[in-house]
Amino acid sequence: MKGALVVLALCVVCWLSSGYYGVSAQVAPHNLTSEADIAGLLNLTFGWTENTEKLRTIWNIQADKSHVDPCFPKPWTGLTCSLHTETGYYSVIKIELTHQKLTGNLPTQLYQMINLTTINFRNNNLTGEISNYNFNHWNLTAVVLRTNQLTGAAPTLPTSLETIDLSENNFYGPIPDNWFNGNDYPLLQELYISHNQFAKTFPQPVASRLKYVDLNSNNFYGELPSINSTSMPSLNILHLDDNHLSSGHSNISNLPDLSILTLSGNPVKNLDELFLSSFPSLWQFFCSSCQLTGSLPSNLPNHTGVIDFRNNQLSGPLPANWGNLRLGWIYLSDNQLTGPIPESWGNLVFPSGLRLLDVSNNRLSGALPQWLQTDPTGSFVFNSQCNEFSGNLPQWCKDTKDCVSCAKPGGDGEEDHRGYLWFLLLPAFLMCCLLIAVVGFFVYRQKVRAGYDVLTERL
């Protein structure tokens, strides 16, 4: 019996031992990341001298470079790895070191990591030019260098890219025309180069696959090219704010998927009445400070939710048929609009849910419509400041900072005019006080001198 128990115990020990060493074999006594990637990351860490200590801290690399496996059992911070089933080794395919306060030039040590598809150093303090950096060393799908201090001309980038993001740097000069050519960049869908100093006319797109384009806050000038369902059939978002594009906005037309279009800060001047109607999916349109004249366009797409015409010279009435749309945010301040707020705009409250109406600093008049007499949604922002409305403000306006007015005397606007009156009288009041103080000082001085003279005579 005892012999049987001994044999059983030995069997259990052998089984556990075999299981233990089997698991150990799976944990891998050697690195599972390709040697080229390990060497590349170590060279990046210790060769990019401005950032050596930061990278050692981020990746917990020992000074003797021991115990280094960037992909197994868990990828290091900012790395994405892919297992090659043929070799059994991992490769680093993405390096995304964002918000790490990295400095210096874009490192050439990355060249050793031959399988990279994404380079992302967003929100750091990188400097220098990258026009000669060899991005074509890889079969990249994304280059993201947003929010650094890079400068110089635009780099030459691989045609395999799906995303280019160079925004918020100091790049200057022209951009490559072929970024807008679908034959040269057949996979490119996202182009973000805002807040730089790029300057040239807008390139003519050719069968471009771009969906999201952000060129705002640059120095693009001249006339816009033909942007339509043939040249950019998939375009969904187009940001052109704060450039010098003076004409050709009507060349943007017949874009079935365009949902956001921003032209603010360009000297557009004239907006064709039918311009916006050619974008059936339009949701947001921004054209503030565009030197627009004439009247507001009445033919807005049915799905429009945000409209911004602030700070122009638009005149005439508010379009009554806007009440048939789904507008949620309406910005019309600082124009020369006249007439009343249409009663039909009450349809915007239910069911679409109007959230903001800013008509301040115009010449609107008349009584406020009935649908504004009660807070329409419970979170409605209404700015009617500095118009010529008559009558009293609704009670809900008196109880919230979301409603202000400079209405004509006779309504609650009297308080506002009294405020302006005090503002005008205050300088005169202060001048009077100063004059009284000066006169008093001289009278006091004369009395003191007279007393001193009397005292001198007595002595």
Secondary structure, DSSP 4 states (H G I P E B T S, - for coil): -HHHHHHHHHHHHHHHHHHHHHHHHHH-SS--B-HHHHHHHHHHHHHSGGGHHHHHHHHT--TT--S--SSSSSPPTTEEEEEETTTTEEEEEEEE--SS--EESPPGGGGG-TT--EEE--SSEEEEE-TT--GGGS--SEEE--SSEEEESPPP--TT-SEEE--SSEEEEPPPGGGGBTTT-TT--EEE--SSEE-SBPP--BS----EEE--SS--EEE---BSTTTSTT--EEE--SSEEEE-GGGB---TT--EEE-TTS------TTSGGG-TT--EEE-TTS---S---S---TT--EEE--SS--EEPPPGGGGGS---EEE--SSEEEEPPPGGGGGGTTTT---EEE--SSEEEEEPPGGGSS-SSSS-EEEE-SSEEESPPPHHHHT-TTEEE-PPTTSTHHHHHHHHHHHHHHHHHHHHHHHHHHHHHHHHHHHHHHHHHHHHHH-
